[in-house]
Amino acid sequence: MTKRSVFLIVLLCLFKFATCQDPIEFEYEYDAAGNRTCRSILVLKSSGAEVQENDTTSIKDVYYTDLIGMLNLQIYPNPIQDKINIKIMNYNDYINGIYNIYSAAGKLLHKGTIQSATKEYDMSPFSKGIYYMEIIINGVEKTYKIIKQ
C-alpha cells in the first residue's frame, strides 16, 4: 500500500467515527473585551425514537444545557407537549432568577420567578408553534427557542 491509500483509509475511518455520535452544537457569547462569557450546548439525543401516527420520521429528545454566569442550567424537553422544565444544577438561596415566555412575534405571554433548583411550567394552554424563553439569573440573560407540538 502506498502512503496515499493509507492516508485515505485513516481519513475515512475518522469521518465514520465522527458521524456516529449524537450531534452537538456549540454557541459562544463574548463581552466587549473579547472574553468568552457564555457557552451554550444543544444536544440532540437519539433515545427511544417515537413515531407519530401517519409520520415516518422519528422524534429526537432535545434539551439545552447552558452555563449562565457560574450556574449550570438545563431546559427540557424540547420540543414539548405540555410542560417545560428549568433545572439549575448548583442552585443556592442567593440566586435571583426570572423567566419570560414570548410568542414568535415577540409578545410577552408569561412572567415567572425561579425560586428553587427546579421549575416546571405548564404550556398546555398555548397553541402549537415556536416560543422563546428568556431566563435572567442574577442579571445575566439568555434566550432559548422552544417548540410546542
C-alpha positions in Angstrom: 0.0 0.0 0.0 1.1 3.5 -0.7 1.2 6.3 1.8 -1.7 8.0 -0.1 -4.0 5.0 0.2 -3.2 4.5 3.9 -3.9 8.2 4.5 -7.3 7.9 2.7 -8.3 4.8 4.8 -7.4 6.6 8.0 -9.3 9.7 6.9 -12.4 7.6 6.0 -12.3 5.8 9.4 -12.1 9.2 11.2 -15.0 10.5 9.2 -17.1 7.4 10.1 -16.2 7.7 13.8 -17.1 11.4 13.8 -20.5 10.9 12.2 -21.6 8.0 14.5 -22.1 10.2 17.6 -25.1 12.3 18.6 -24.9 15.7 17.1 -23.9 18.6 19.4 -23.9 22.2 18.6 -21.9 24.9 20.5 -22.7 28.6 20.7 -20.4 31.1 22.4 -21.0 34.7 23.6 -18.3 37.2 24.2 -18.1 40.5 26.1 -16.8 43.8 24.6 -13.2 42.9 25.6 -13.4 39.6 23.7 -13.7 37.4 26.8 -16.0 34.4 26.5 -18.9 34.9 28.9 -21.2 32.0 28.0 -21.1 28.7 26.3 -24.4 27.1 25.1 -24.7 23.5 24.1 -27.6 22.0 22.2 -27.6 18.2 22.4 -29.7 16.0 20.1 -30.1 12.6 21.7 -31.5 9.7 19.8 -33.0 7.8 22.8 -36.1 5.7 22.1 -37.4 7.1 18.9 -41.2 7.5 18.8 -43.2 7.6 15.6 -46.4 9.6 15.4 -49.4 8.4 13.6 -49.1 9.0 9.8 -45.5 10.1 10.3 -42.5 8.1 9.2 -39.8 10.3 10.8 -38.5 9.7 14.3 -38.6 12.3 17.0 -35.5 13.1 19.0 -35.2 14.3 22.6 -33.6 17.8 22.7 -32.6 19.7 25.7 -30.5 22.8 26.3 -27.6 22.7 28.7 -26.1 26.1 29.4 -23.8 28.0 31.7 -25.2 31.3 32.9 -22.6 33.0 35.0 -21.3 30.2 37.2 -24.7 28.3 37.2 -25.2 25.1 35.2 -28.7 25.2 33.6 -30.9 22.7 31.8 -34.1 23.3 29.9 -36.0 20.3 28.8 -37.8 18.7 26.9 -37.8 20.4 23.6 -40.0 20.0 21.6 -42.6 20.0 24.3 -46.1 18.6 24.5 -47.4 20.4 27.7 -44.7 21.1 30.3 -41.2 22.6 30.2 -38.7 22.2 33.0 -35.9 24.5 34.1 -33.2 22.9 36.3 -30.3 24.7 37.9 -27.7 22.1 38.9 -25.8 24.2 41.5 -28.7 26.3 42.9 -28.3 28.3 46.1 -30.6 30.7 48.1 -28.8 33.7 46.7 -30.0 33.2 43.1 -32.4 35.8 41.8 -34.0 34.3 38.7 -36.9 35.1 36.5 -38.2 33.7 33.2 -40.3 35.2 30.5 -42.1 33.4 27.7 -42.6 35.2 24.4 -44.6 34.3 21.3 -42.7 34.1 18.0 -43.9 37.7 17.3 -42.2 38.9 20.5 -45.3 39.4 22.6 -44.8 38.6 26.3 -47.1 35.7 27.3 -45.9 34.9 30.8 -43.6 36.1 33.5 -42.4 33.9 36.4 -39.8 33.6 39.1 -37.2 30.8 39.7 -37.1 30.2 43.5 -35.8 26.6 43.6 -33.4 24.2 41.8 -36.3 23.0 39.5 -39.1 24.9 37.9 -41.9 23.3 35.8 -44.2 25.5 33.7 -47.4 24.2 32.0 -47.6 25.5 28.4 -50.7 23.4 27.6 -52.9 26.5 27.2 -50.6 27.7 24.3 -51.2 26.6 20.8 -48.6 24.6 18.8 -45.8 26.7 17.5 -42.5 28.4 18.3 -41.9 30.3 21.5 -38.9 32.0 23.2 -38.0 31.5 26.8 -35.8 34.3 28.3 -34.1 33.4 31.5 -32.4 36.1 33.7 -30.4 34.9 36.6 -28.5 37.4 38.8 -28.6 39.9 35.9 -27.3 37.6 33.2 -29.9 36.8 30.5 -30.2 34.1 27.9 -32.9 33.3 25.4 -33.9 29.8 24.2 -36.1 28.7 21.3 -38.9 26.4 22.5 -41.1 24.3 20.1 -44.5 23.2 21.2 -46.0 20.3 19.3 
